[in-house]
Each structure stands twice: as C-alpha cells, then as structure tokens.
Amino acid sequence: MKNAGIMLIFAFMLATASLNFSFAEESRMIRVSPSYEQRYLNSTFFVNITFSSPTPLLAMQCEIKYNPDILHAIEVYKGNAFEGWSGDIAPWLIEIDNENGVIKGLFAYSPQGVYEGVFARINFIGVAMGESNIELTNVIAGDENDIPVNIAIYNGSIEIVSYPWDVNMDGSIDVLDMIIIAQHWMETPESPNWYERADVNNDGIVNVLDLITVGQHFD
C-alpha cells in the first residue's frame, strides 16, 4: 500500500511537470506587432518584432518576409531587449531585398538572457494598395544554456489603402483629383453618375468642401 502511494505521488509529480513544460512551450512566443493594421499609400510606418518567454532567452535570430509589390522595407533598427545586435556587430549581414520581399541577417543576444521586449523594428513604406503578410521565418531562439527552444510564431499583415483625398488613387494629391470632383459637382448618392470617392469629406454631396479638403493635402 505504501509503495502504491509513493508511485501515485510520483506519477502526479510527473504529470504536473509535464503540464508546466507544456505551458512554458505555449507561452514562449515571437510576434509581429501590430498583428493587422491599415496604412496609407506612400506613407512610412514601423512594424515591431516582439517576444516573450517564461524563461530567459540568450539569443534570437529570424528572417522577415513580405510582399514587395505592396511594401518596401526602408531600414531595420535594433529593439530594446537584447544587448548585442547584428547591425552593430556585422552590419553587412543585414540584407534588405525589396525585389524578393525578404530581410535577412537579423540576430541579437544578451549574456544575461532576457524575458521579453522588442527584438527589431522595421521601417516600411506602402508602395501599392493591397494587403501584405509579414511572416517570420527561420526563427531560432536559445535559452540561458545555449540550447534551442521551441517558440510559437505569430505573423501579421498590413493593408495599404489610399488617402480619402487621393480621389483617383494614383498615390498623388494634385489637380487630377480636383478635376474628378468637378466632374461630379453637386452630385449626391441619388445621382445616376454618383462616384463615392468624389465626396471626399463623406457628407453626401460633392461640393466646394471636397475641393478644399483635396487642396489642403496637395503633394
């Protein structure tokens, strides 16, 4: 009976350890932040690569893929988490390839290990309308014993849309947008040739207020 009780306690301890390990696996993650966001055509913006772990991570590396028809990467910056950064140690390793939509050579490390923070910040520009996934690939993370660990990956996406005052959606705010407004002058949603984008301020009628709005945002 005594041996049976000991075996039961031992089995319970193993089960608990297994659950704790699984929890650690599931709670260790790297993600694209924001997970989804709309940005305007020809605007620049930042995407962060963040991570968190229940145990300290000594090092991390990854590559980033995106749709080069929608986004172009401008620059990659060190995050606030790790001490060492590939851009400082071997800047020639960081490769921004806007033809194929990939960023390579990103790695960081900290001798003491870190639990969470920003791994890297990427400055993008929207070059065409549409939605681009931002995918983390070839992700490697090592713990304080220099042993690779499993890490959950959460990718993101950016949708590029046009400014409301870019009436013809060509990426520029100019007289061509005003011409379209003039072509639909004083029209309302009930008009047979109603063109919603000509109603820049979305008040239900195309008039001088729409012209003013476009003029205020000329390139």
Secondary structure, 3 states (H helix, E strand, C coil): CHHHHHHHHHHHHHHHHHHHHHHHHHHCEEEEECCEEEEECCCEEEEEEEEEEEEEEEEEEEEEECCCCCEEEEEEEECCCCCEEHHHHCHHHCEEECCCCEEEEEEEEEEEEEEEEEEEEEEEEECCCEEEEEEEEEEEEEECCCCECCCEEECEEEEEECCCCCCCCCCCCCHHHHHHHHHCCCCCCCCCCCCHHHCCCCCCCCCHHHHHHHHHCCC
